[in-house]
Amino acid sequence: MTDPQGVDAPNSETLWDKLRRTVGRVPMVPDALAAYYCMRDRATPAWAKTSIGSALTYFVTPWDAIPDLVGPPGYADDAAVLAAVIATLGTLLKPAHYERARQALRLASPRPTAGARA
């Protein structure tokens, strides 16, 4: 599957499917997507790409320390892992990565149908 920018997404349940299902319900989605774009950035060192890839794999996997199937509490461990990686990345996670994430989330957000009330 490709992301809205035409880039291959990580091969798993797919990061994009998970992001679409959780956007608006899980506050860390923009950070996860910005980390993804940081991972895809050629300027990002290999150690950082490995850390991001591991955190995103953990996020996508439904069966982890606290299964995501239990609802919002199931994302607490995912958020902790992602927060630790983001804190480690420091300045490697750039405003441009967050901008690409915002653009992708706008493209991925459901559009209201004709005649639907706002």
BELBEL-V919464 format. One record per helix or strand of 3 or more residues. SS is the DSSP state (H for helix, E for strand). FROM is the first residue (numbers start at 0). TO is the last residue. If there is no record, write none. Layout:
BEGIN
ss->{SS | SS}
from->{FROM | FROM}
to->{TO | TO}
END
This chain:
BEGIN
ss->{H | H | H | H | H | H}
from->{14 | 28 | 45 | 67 | 71 | 94}
to->{21 | 39 | 59 | 69 | 91 | 107}
END
